[in-house]
Amino acid sequence: MLQDAVERNLEIIGEAMSKLLKIHPEISISNSGRIVDARNKIIHGYDEIENVQVWEVIINHLPRLKKEVERYL
């Protein structure tokens, strides 16, 4: 259940990033393309997502994304 919840939140973040980039392409967010790609991978199941990959995103990438997004809020 926890894994599903985390993956769902990553899907939401990726979808929001996709829409944001369409509206404001000048916004500079690190790895924005990779965020959208991860969303597509989770949603469409191109490859099986491993827990290690999800954990890496949580630990290594979400803190930076949070700081970058807070600049715009």
PyMOL Python script that loads the backbone (N, CA, C, O; Angstrom):
from pymol import cmd

cmd.read_pdbstr("""\
ATOM      1  N   MET A   1       0.821  -1.180   0.000  1.00  0.00           N
ATOM      2  CA  MET A   1       0.000   0.000   0.000  1.00  0.00           C
ATOM      3  C   MET A   1       0.877   1.260   0.000  1.00  0.00           C
ATOM      4  O   MET A   1       0.600   2.219  -0.719  1.00  0.00           O
ATOM      5  N   LEU A   2       1.922   1.241   0.805  1.00  0.00           N
ATOM      6  CA  LEU A   2       2.814   2.395   0.870  1.00  0.00           C
ATOM      7  C   LEU A   2       3.483   2.637  -0.475  1.00  0.00           C
ATOM      8  O   LEU A   2       3.583   3.777  -0.929  1.00  0.00           O
ATOM      9  N   GLN A   3       3.939   1.570  -1.109  1.00  0.00           N
ATOM     10  CA  GLN A   3       4.583   1.709  -2.418  1.00  0.00           C
ATOM     11  C   GLN A   3       3.614   2.306  -3.432  1.00  0.00           C
ATOM     12  O   GLN A   3       3.986   3.190  -4.203  1.00  0.00           O
ATOM     13  N   ASP A   4       2.386   1.830  -3.432  1.00  0.00           N
ATOM     14  CA  ASP A   4       1.384   2.373  -4.348  1.00  0.00           C
ATOM     15  C   ASP A   4       1.143   3.856  -4.085  1.00  0.00           C
ATOM     16  O   ASP A   4       1.004   4.639  -5.025  1.00  0.00           O
ATOM     17  N   ALA A   5       1.093   4.243  -2.814  1.00  0.00           N
ATOM     18  CA  ALA A   5       0.864   5.649  -2.468  1.00  0.00           C
ATOM     19  C   ALA A   5       2.027   6.524  -2.929  1.00  0.00           C
ATOM     20  O   ALA A   5       1.820   7.616  -3.457  1.00  0.00           O
ATOM     21  N   VAL A   6       3.246   6.038  -2.726  1.00  0.00           N
ATOM     22  CA  VAL A   6       4.421   6.804  -3.147  1.00  0.00           C
ATOM     23  C   VAL A   6       4.444   6.935  -4.665  1.00  0.00           C
ATOM     24  O   VAL A   6       4.679   8.023  -5.190  1.00  0.00           O
ATOM     25  N   GLU A   7       4.203   5.844  -5.364  1.00  0.00           N
ATOM     26  CA  GLU A   7       4.195   5.895  -6.826  1.00  0.00           C
ATOM     27  C   GLU A   7       3.096   6.816  -7.326  1.00  0.00           C
ATOM     28  O   GLU A   7       3.295   7.537  -8.304  1.00  0.00           O
ATOM     29  N   ARG A   8       1.950   6.807  -6.680  1.00  0.00           N
ATOM     30  CA  ARG A   8       0.854   7.699  -7.086  1.00  0.00           C
ATOM     31  C   ARG A   8       1.272   9.156  -6.929  1.00  0.00           C
ATOM     32  O   ARG A   8       0.989   9.981  -7.798  1.00  0.00           O
ATOM     33  N   ASN A   9       1.937   9.472  -5.835  1.00  0.00           N
ATOM     34  CA  ASN A   9       2.393  10.844  -5.626  1.00  0.00           C
ATOM     35  C   ASN A   9       3.447  11.236  -6.645  1.00  0.00           C
ATOM     36  O   ASN A   9       3.476  12.387  -7.082  1.00  0.00           O
ATOM     37  N   LEU A  10       4.313  10.312  -7.035  1.00  0.00           N
ATOM     38  CA  LEU A  10       5.288  10.598  -8.082  1.00  0.00           C
ATOM     39  C   LEU A  10       4.592  10.838  -9.418  1.00  0.00           C
ATOM     40  O   LEU A  10       5.028  11.675 -10.208  1.00  0.00           O
ATOM     41  N   GLU A  11       3.509  10.102  -9.669  1.00  0.00           N
ATOM     42  CA  GLU A  11       2.716  10.328 -10.878  1.00  0.00           C
ATOM     43  C   GLU A  11       2.139  11.744 -10.878  1.00  0.00           C
ATOM     44  O   GLU A  11       2.172  12.436 -11.896  1.00  0.00           O
ATOM     45  N   ILE A  12       1.616  12.162  -9.740  1.00  0.00           N
ATOM     46  CA  ILE A  12       1.018  13.495  -9.627  1.00  0.00           C
ATOM     47  C   ILE A  12       2.072  14.577  -9.831  1.00  0.00           C
ATOM     48  O   ILE A  12       1.823  15.565 -10.522  1.00  0.00           O
ATOM     49  N   ILE A  13       3.236  14.400  -9.239  1.00  0.00           N
ATOM     50  CA  ILE A  13       4.320  15.364  -9.405  1.00  0.00           C
ATOM     51  C   ILE A  13       4.723  15.451 -10.875  1.00  0.00           C
ATOM     52  O   ILE A  13       4.918  16.543 -11.408  1.00  0.00           O
ATOM     53  N   GLY A  14       4.845  14.297 -11.523  1.00  0.00           N
ATOM     54  CA  GLY A  14       5.222  14.279 -12.937  1.00  0.00           C
ATOM     55  C   GLY A  14       4.181  14.929 -13.829  1.00  0.00           C
ATOM     56  O   GLY A  14       4.525  15.636 -14.775  1.00  0.00           O
ATOM     57  N   GLU A  15       2.925  14.695 -13.537  1.00  0.00           N
ATOM     58  CA  GLU A  15       1.848  15.306 -14.322  1.00  0.00           C
ATOM     59  C   GLU A  15       1.833  16.821 -14.118  1.00  0.00           C
ATOM     60  O   GLU A  15       1.664  17.583 -15.069  1.00  0.00           O
ATOM     61  N   ALA A  16       2.010  17.244 -12.876  1.00  0.00           N
ATOM     62  CA  ALA A  16       2.057  18.682 -12.594  1.00  0.00           C
ATOM     63  C   ALA A  16       3.236  19.335 -13.311  1.00  0.00           C
ATOM     64  O   ALA A  16       3.111  20.438 -13.844  1.00  0.00           O
ATOM     65  N   MET A  17       4.378  18.652 -13.323  1.00  0.00           N
ATOM     66  CA  MET A  17       5.556  19.189 -14.003  1.00  0.00           C
ATOM     67  C   MET A  17       5.300  19.314 -15.493  1.00  0.00           C
ATOM     68  O   MET A  17       5.670  20.314 -16.107  1.00  0.00           O
ATOM     69  N   SER A  18       4.675  18.318 -16.072  1.00  0.00           N
ATOM     70  CA  SER A  18       4.368  18.341 -17.495  1.00  0.00           C
ATOM     71  C   SER A  18       3.479  19.536 -17.845  1.00  0.00           C
ATOM     72  O   SER A  18       3.741  20.257 -18.807  1.00  0.00           O
ATOM     73  N   LYS A  19       2.433  19.733 -17.056  1.00  0.00           N
ATOM     74  CA  LYS A  19       1.511  20.852 -17.300  1.00  0.00           C
ATOM     75  C   LYS A  19       2.195  22.193 -17.072  1.00  0.00           C
ATOM     76  O   LYS A  19       1.980  23.139 -17.829  1.00  0.00           O
ATOM     77  N   LEU A  20       3.020  22.275 -16.028  1.00  0.00           N
ATOM     78  CA  LEU A  20       3.731  23.519 -15.734  1.00  0.00           C
ATOM     79  C   LEU A  20       4.659  23.904 -16.875  1.00  0.00           C
ATOM     80  O   LEU A  20       4.721  25.072 -17.259  1.00  0.00           O
ATOM     81  N   LEU A  21       5.371  22.940 -17.415  1.00  0.00           N
ATOM     82  CA  LEU A  21       6.308  23.222 -18.502  1.00  0.00           C
ATOM     83  C   LEU A  21       5.593  23.649 -19.781  1.00  0.00           C
ATOM     84  O   LEU A  21       6.151  24.399 -20.582  1.00  0.00           O
ATOM     85  N   LYS A  22       4.363  23.178 -19.977  1.00  0.00           N
ATOM     86  CA  LYS A  22       3.588  23.603 -21.143  1.00  0.00           C
ATOM     87  C   LYS A  22       3.119  25.049 -20.985  1.00  0.00           C
ATOM     88  O   LYS A  22       3.066  25.802 -21.957  1.00  0.00           O
ATOM     89  N   ILE A  23       2.782  25.425 -19.762  1.00  0.00           N
ATOM     90  CA  ILE A  23       2.282  26.775 -19.496  1.00  0.00           C
ATOM     91  C   ILE A  23       3.426  27.776 -19.387  1.00  0.00           C
ATOM     92  O   ILE A  23       3.345  28.885 -19.915  1.00  0.00           O
ATOM     93  N   HIS A  24       4.504  27.370 -18.691  1.00  0.00           N
ATOM     94  CA  HIS A  24       5.648  28.257 -18.438  1.00  0.00           C
ATOM     95  C   HIS A  24       6.948  27.534 -18.770  1.00  0.00           C
ATOM     96  O   HIS A  24       7.662  27.105 -17.864  1.00  0.00           O
ATOM     97  N   PRO A  25       7.262  27.394 -20.047  1.00  0.00           N
ATOM     98  CA  PRO A  25       8.474  26.656 -20.425  1.00  0.00           C
ATOM     99  C   PRO A  25       9.768  27.304 -19.948  1.00  0.00           C
ATOM    100  O   PRO A  25      10.816  26.659 -19.941  1.00  0.00           O
ATOM    101  N   GLU A  26       9.705  28.570 -19.551  1.00  0.00           N
ATOM    102  CA  GLU A  26      10.913  29.258 -19.091  1.00  0.00           C
ATOM    103  C   GLU A  26      11.312  28.880 -17.658  1.00  0.00           C
ATOM    104  O   GLU A  26      12.419  29.192 -17.219  1.00  0.00           O
ATOM    105  N   ILE A  27      10.419  28.216 -16.937  1.00  0.00           N
ATOM    106  CA  ILE A  27      10.726  27.824 -15.556  1.00  0.00           C
ATOM    107  C   ILE A  27      11.857  26.807 -15.557  1.00  0.00           C
ATOM    108  O   ILE A  27      11.866  25.845 -16.326  1.00  0.00           O
ATOM    109  N   SER A  28      12.804  27.056 -14.670  1.00  0.00           N
ATOM    110  CA  SER A  28      13.982  26.191 -14.602  1.00  0.00           C
ATOM    111  C   SER A  28      13.917  25.295 -13.374  1.00  0.00           C
ATOM    112  O   SER A  28      14.158  25.738 -12.251  1.00  0.00           O
ATOM    113  N   ILE A  29      13.591  24.037 -13.601  1.00  0.00           N
ATOM    114  CA  ILE A  29      13.566  23.022 -12.549  1.00  0.00           C
ATOM    115  C   ILE A  29      14.517  21.915 -12.994  1.00  0.00           C
ATOM    116  O   ILE A  29      14.397  21.388 -14.100  1.00  0.00           O
ATOM    117  N   SER A  30      15.457  21.570 -12.124  1.00  0.00           N
ATOM    118  CA  SER A  30      16.414  20.509 -12.445  1.00  0.00           C
ATOM    119  C   SER A  30      15.685  19.205 -12.746  1.00  0.00           C
ATOM    120  O   SER A  30      14.727  18.840 -12.064  1.00  0.00           O
ATOM    121  N   ASN A  31      16.140  18.535 -13.742  1.00  0.00           N
ATOM    122  CA  ASN A  31      15.621  17.210 -14.097  1.00  0.00           C
ATOM    123  C   ASN A  31      14.130  17.195 -14.415  1.00  0.00           C
ATOM    124  O   ASN A  31      13.471  16.171 -14.236  1.00  0.00           O
ATOM    125  N   SER A  32      13.594  18.314 -14.882  1.00  0.00           N
ATOM    126  CA  SER A  32      12.158  18.356 -15.163  1.00  0.00           C
ATOM    127  C   SER A  32      11.757  17.306 -16.200  1.00  0.00           C
ATOM    128  O   SER A  32      10.704  16.681 -16.077  1.00  0.00           O
ATOM    129  N   GLY A  33      12.581  17.115 -17.199  1.00  0.00           N
ATOM    130  CA  GLY A  33      12.288  16.091 -18.203  1.00  0.00           C
ATOM    131  C   GLY A  33      12.305  14.691 -17.627  1.00  0.00           C
ATOM    132  O   GLY A  33      11.489  13.847 -17.998  1.00  0.00           O
ATOM    133  N   ARG A  34      13.233  14.446 -16.720  1.00  0.00           N
ATOM    134  CA  ARG A  34      13.311  13.129 -16.084  1.00  0.00           C
ATOM    135  C   ARG A  34      12.124  12.885 -15.156  1.00  0.00           C
ATOM    136  O   ARG A  34      11.676  11.750 -14.993  1.00  0.00           O
ATOM    137  N   ILE A  35      11.622  13.959 -14.549  1.00  0.00           N
ATOM    138  CA  ILE A  35      10.448  13.836 -13.680  1.00  0.00           C
ATOM    139  C   ILE A  35       9.244  13.408 -14.512  1.00  0.00           C
ATOM    140  O   ILE A  35       8.491  12.520 -14.113  1.00  0.00           O
ATOM    141  N   VAL A  36       9.068  14.036 -15.658  1.00  0.00           N
ATOM    142  CA  VAL A  36       7.964  13.676 -16.552  1.00  0.00           C
ATOM    143  C   VAL A  36       8.162  12.252 -17.084  1.00  0.00           C
ATOM    144  O   VAL A  36       7.203  11.486 -17.173  1.00  0.00           O
ATOM    145  N   ASP A  37       9.386  11.901 -17.432  1.00  0.00           N
ATOM    146  CA  ASP A  37       9.670  10.545 -17.916  1.00  0.00           C
ATOM    147  C   ASP A  37       9.357   9.496 -16.855  1.00  0.00           C
ATOM    148  O   ASP A  37       8.816   8.436 -17.170  1.00  0.00           O
ATOM    149  N   ALA A  38       9.695   9.784 -15.603  1.00  0.00           N
ATOM    150  CA  ALA A  38       9.413   8.841 -14.508  1.00  0.00           C
ATOM    151  C   ALA A  38       7.907   8.654 -14.355  1.00  0.00           C
ATOM    152  O   ALA A  38       7.434   7.542 -14.124  1.00  0.00           O
ATOM    153  N   ARG A  39       7.165   9.735 -14.484  1.00  0.00           N
ATOM    154  CA  ARG A  39       5.704   9.650 -14.421  1.00  0.00           C
ATOM    155  C   ARG A  39       5.170   8.739 -15.511  1.00  0.00           C
ATOM    156  O   ARG A  39       4.320   7.885 -15.262  1.00  0.00           O
ATOM    157  N   ASN A  40       5.678   8.930 -16.725  1.00  0.00           N
ATOM    158  CA  ASN A  40       5.221   8.103 -17.845  1.00  0.00           C
ATOM    159  C   ASN A  40       5.576   6.636 -17.634  1.00  0.00           C
ATOM    160  O   ASN A  40       4.789   5.742 -17.945  1.00  0.00           O
ATOM    161  N   LYS A  41       6.757   6.408 -17.108  1.00  0.00           N
ATOM    162  CA  LYS A  41       7.205   5.040 -16.860  1.00  0.00           C
ATOM    163  C   LYS A  41       6.300   4.355 -15.826  1.00  0.00           C
ATOM    164  O   LYS A  41       5.929   3.192 -15.988  1.00  0.00           O
ATOM    165  N   ILE A  42       5.956   5.084 -14.774  1.00  0.00           N
ATOM    166  CA  ILE A  42       5.094   4.509 -13.734  1.00  0.00           C
ATOM    167  C   ILE A  42       3.691   4.282 -14.281  1.00  0.00           C
ATOM    168  O   ILE A  42       3.123   3.204 -14.106  1.00  0.00           O
ATOM    169  N   ILE A  43       3.136   5.280 -14.936  1.00  0.00           N
ATOM    170  CA  ILE A  43       1.747   5.202 -15.428  1.00  0.00           C
ATOM    171  C   ILE A  43       1.577   4.127 -16.497  1.00  0.00           C
ATOM    172  O   ILE A  43       0.657   3.312 -16.432  1.00  0.00           O
ATOM    173  N   HIS A  44       2.464   4.137 -17.471  1.00  0.00           N
ATOM    174  CA  HIS A  44       2.294   3.261 -18.622  1.00  0.00           C
ATOM    175  C   HIS A  44       3.021   1.928 -18.487  1.00  0.00           C
ATOM    176  O   HIS A  44       2.870   1.043 -19.329  1.00  0.00           O
ATOM    177  N   GLY A  45       3.808   1.789 -17.428  1.00  0.00           N
ATOM    178  CA  GLY A  45       4.476   0.532 -17.168  1.00  0.00           C
ATOM    179  C   GLY A  45       5.452   0.104 -18.252  1.00  0.00           C
ATOM    180  O   GLY A  45       5.563  -1.080 -18.571  1.00  0.00           O
ATOM    181  N   TYR A  46       6.175   1.100 -18.830  1.00  0.00           N
ATOM    182  CA  TYR A  46       7.143   0.757 -19.864  1.00  0.00           C
ATOM    183  C   TYR A  46       8.150  -0.267 -19.355  1.00  0.00           C
ATOM    184  O   TYR A  46       8.491  -1.222 -20.053  1.00  0.00           O
ATOM    185  N   ASP A  47       8.602  -0.063 -18.176  1.00  0.00           N
ATOM    186  CA  ASP A  47       9.494  -0.996 -17.508  1.00  0.00           C
ATOM    187  C   ASP A  47       8.952  -1.185 -16.098  1.00  0.00           C
ATOM    188  O   ASP A  47       8.217  -0.345 -15.580  1.00  0.00           O
ATOM    189  N   GLU A  48       9.315  -2.261 -15.512  1.00  0.00           N
ATOM    190  CA  GLU A  48       8.903  -2.467 -14.134  1.00  0.00           C
ATOM    191  C   GLU A  48       9.747  -1.551 -13.239  1.00  0.00           C
ATOM    192  O   GLU A  48      10.975  -1.537 -13.326  1.00  0.00           O
ATOM    193  N   ILE A  49       9.078  -0.804 -12.398  1.00  0.00           N
ATOM    194  CA  ILE A  49       9.759   0.095 -11.478  1.00  0.00           C
ATOM    195  C   ILE A  49      10.195  -0.710 -10.256  1.00  0.00           C
ATOM    196  O   ILE A  49       9.407  -1.445  -9.662  1.00  0.00           O
ATOM    197  N   GLU A  50      11.445  -0.556  -9.904  1.00  0.00           N
ATOM    198  CA  GLU A  50      11.966  -1.267  -8.739  1.00  0.00           C
ATOM    199  C   GLU A  50      11.946  -0.345  -7.528  1.00  0.00           C
ATOM    200  O   GLU A  50      12.090   0.872  -7.649  1.00  0.00           O
ATOM    201  N   ASN A  51      11.763  -0.951  -6.361  1.00  0.00           N
ATOM    202  CA  ASN A  51      11.719  -0.173  -5.122  1.00  0.00           C
ATOM    203  C   ASN A  51      12.977   0.656  -4.924  1.00  0.00           C
ATOM    204  O   ASN A  51      12.914   1.767  -4.397  1.00  0.00           O
ATOM    205  N   VAL A  52      14.113   0.126  -5.340  1.00  0.00           N
ATOM    206  CA  VAL A  52      15.381   0.850  -5.199  1.00  0.00           C
ATOM    207  C   VAL A  52      15.337   2.154  -5.991  1.00  0.00           C
ATOM    208  O   VAL A  52      15.830   3.180  -5.523  1.00  0.00           O
ATOM    209  N   GLN A  53      14.756   2.119  -7.175  1.00  0.00           N
ATOM    210  CA  GLN A  53      14.650   3.327  -7.995  1.00  0.00           C
ATOM    211  C   GLN A  53      13.752   4.373  -7.325  1.00  0.00           C
ATOM    212  O   GLN A  53      14.071   5.562  -7.306  1.00  0.00           O
ATOM    213  N   VAL A  54      12.647   3.917  -6.785  1.00  0.00           N
ATOM    214  CA  VAL A  54      11.715   4.826  -6.122  1.00  0.00           C
ATOM    215  C   VAL A  54      12.386   5.434  -4.895  1.00  0.00           C
ATOM    216  O   VAL A  54      12.275   6.637  -4.658  1.00  0.00           O
ATOM    217  N   TRP A  55      13.077   4.616  -4.120  1.00  0.00           N
ATOM    218  CA  TRP A  55      13.752   5.097  -2.922  1.00  0.00           C
ATOM    219  C   TRP A  55      14.823   6.125  -3.292  1.00  0.00           C
ATOM    220  O   TRP A  55      14.983   7.130  -2.599  1.00  0.00           O
ATOM    221  N   GLU A  56      15.546   5.883  -4.368  1.00  0.00           N
ATOM    222  CA  GLU A  56      16.574   6.823  -4.826  1.00  0.00           C
ATOM    223  C   GLU A  56      15.968   8.175  -5.166  1.00  0.00           C
ATOM    224  O   GLU A  56      16.542   9.215  -4.843  1.00  0.00           O
ATOM    225  N   VAL A  57      14.831   8.165  -5.805  1.00  0.00           N
ATOM    226  CA  VAL A  57      14.143   9.421  -6.127  1.00  0.00           C
ATOM    227  C   VAL A  57      13.767  10.157  -4.848  1.00  0.00           C
ATOM    228  O   VAL A  57      13.970  11.366  -4.737  1.00  0.00           O
ATOM    229  N   ILE A  58      13.226   9.434  -3.895  1.00  0.00           N
ATOM    230  CA  ILE A  58      12.793  10.046  -2.631  1.00  0.00           C
ATOM    231  C   ILE A  58      13.977  10.663  -1.894  1.00  0.00           C
ATOM    232  O   ILE A  58      13.896  11.802  -1.434  1.00  0.00           O
ATOM    233  N   ILE A  59      15.048   9.937  -1.781  1.00  0.00           N
ATOM    234  CA  ILE A  59      16.201  10.383  -1.000  1.00  0.00           C
ATOM    235  C   ILE A  59      17.039  11.427  -1.745  1.00  0.00           C
ATOM    236  O   ILE A  59      17.433  12.436  -1.160  1.00  0.00           O
ATOM    237  N   ASN A  60      17.306  11.195  -3.007  1.00  0.00           N
ATOM    238  CA  ASN A  60      18.271  12.022  -3.732  1.00  0.00           C
ATOM    239  C   ASN A  60      17.676  13.175  -4.529  1.00  0.00           C
ATOM    240  O   ASN A  60      18.370  14.158  -4.791  1.00  0.00           O
ATOM    241  N   HIS A  61      16.425  13.080  -4.915  1.00  0.00           N
ATOM    242  CA  HIS A  61      15.891  14.081  -5.840  1.00  0.00           C
ATOM    243  C   HIS A  61      14.743  14.926  -5.272  1.00  0.00           C
ATOM    244  O   HIS A  61      14.638  16.106  -5.605  1.00  0.00           O
ATOM    245  N   LEU A  62      13.901  14.362  -4.442  1.00  0.00           N
ATOM    246  CA  LEU A  62      12.767  15.131  -3.934  1.00  0.00           C
ATOM    247  C   LEU A  62      13.181  16.327  -3.069  1.00  0.00           C
ATOM    248  O   LEU A  62      12.552  17.380  -3.172  1.00  0.00           O
ATOM    249  N   PRO A  63      14.212  16.209  -2.222  1.00  0.00           N
ATOM    250  CA  PRO A  63      14.594  17.391  -1.439  1.00  0.00           C
ATOM    251  C   PRO A  63      15.009  18.580  -2.323  1.00  0.00           C
ATOM    252  O   PRO A  63      14.657  19.724  -2.033  1.00  0.00           O
ATOM    253  N   ARG A  64      15.737  18.311  -3.371  1.00  0.00           N
ATOM    254  CA  ARG A  64      16.154  19.388  -4.287  1.00  0.00           C
ATOM    255  C   ARG A  64      14.944  19.965  -5.021  1.00  0.00           C
ATOM    256  O   ARG A  64      14.817  21.182  -5.159  1.00  0.00           O
ATOM    257  N   LEU A  65      14.064  19.092  -5.485  1.00  0.00           N
ATOM    258  CA  LEU A  65      12.853  19.546  -6.172  1.00  0.00           C
ATOM    259  C   LEU A  65      12.027  20.438  -5.255  1.00  0.00           C
ATOM    260  O   LEU A  65      11.511  21.471  -5.683  1.00  0.00           O
ATOM    261  N   LYS A  66      11.906  20.038  -3.999  1.00  0.00           N
ATOM    262  CA  LYS A  66      11.136  20.831  -3.034  1.00  0.00           C
ATOM    263  C   LYS A  66      11.720  22.232  -2.912  1.00  0.00           C
ATOM    264  O   LYS A  66      10.977  23.214  -2.940  1.00  0.00           O
ATOM    265  N   LYS A  67      13.034  22.338  -2.777  1.00  0.00           N
ATOM    266  CA  LYS A  67      13.683  23.650  -2.658  1.00  0.00           C
ATOM    267  C   LYS A  67      13.451  24.489  -3.903  1.00  0.00           C
ATOM    268  O   LYS A  67      13.171  25.684  -3.802  1.00  0.00           O
ATOM    269  N   GLU A  68      13.564  23.882  -5.069  1.00  0.00           N
ATOM    270  CA  GLU A  68      13.380  24.629  -6.310  1.00  0.00           C
ATOM    271  C   GLU A  68      11.939  25.110  -6.466  1.00  0.00           C
ATOM    272  O   GLU A  68      11.701  26.235  -6.906  1.00  0.00           O
ATOM    273  N   VAL A  69      10.992  24.271  -6.110  1.00  0.00           N
ATOM    274  CA  VAL A  69       9.577  24.648  -6.242  1.00  0.00           C
ATOM    275  C   VAL A  69       9.230  25.747  -5.234  1.00  0.00           C
ATOM    276  O   VAL A  69       8.448  26.648  -5.537  1.00  0.00           O
ATOM    277  N   GLU A  70       9.811  25.668  -4.040  1.00  0.00           N
ATOM    278  CA  GLU A  70       9.519  26.683  -3.021  1.00  0.00           C
ATOM    279  C   GLU A  70       9.949  28.088  -3.479  1.00  0.00           C
ATOM    280  O   GLU A  70       9.364  29.082  -3.049  1.00  0.00           O
ATOM    281  N   ARG A  71      10.948  28.169  -4.332  1.00  0.00           N
ATOM    282  CA  ARG A  71      11.372  29.475  -4.864  1.00  0.00           C
ATOM    283  C   ARG A  71      10.237  30.149  -5.638  1.00  0.00           C
ATOM    284  O   ARG A  71      10.126  31.375  -5.652  1.00  0.00           O
ATOM    285  N   TYR A  72       9.402  29.340  -6.276  1.00  0.00           N
ATOM    286  CA  TYR A  72       8.335  29.875  -7.117  1.00  0.00           C
ATOM    287  C   TYR A  72       7.034  30.103  -6.367  1.00  0.00           C
ATOM    288  O   TYR A  72       6.116  30.734  -6.891  1.00  0.00           O
ATOM    289  N   LEU A  73       6.949  29.599  -5.157  1.00  0.00           N
ATOM    290  CA  LEU A  73       5.671  29.738  -4.416  1.00  0.00           C
ATOM    291  C   LEU A  73       5.550  31.056  -3.700  1.00  0.00           C
ATOM    292  O   LEU A  73       4.541  31.312  -3.043  1.00  0.00           O
TER     293      LEU A  73
END
""", "prot")
cmd.dss("prot")
cmd.show_as("cartoon", "prot")
cmd.util.cbc("prot")
cmd.orient("prot")
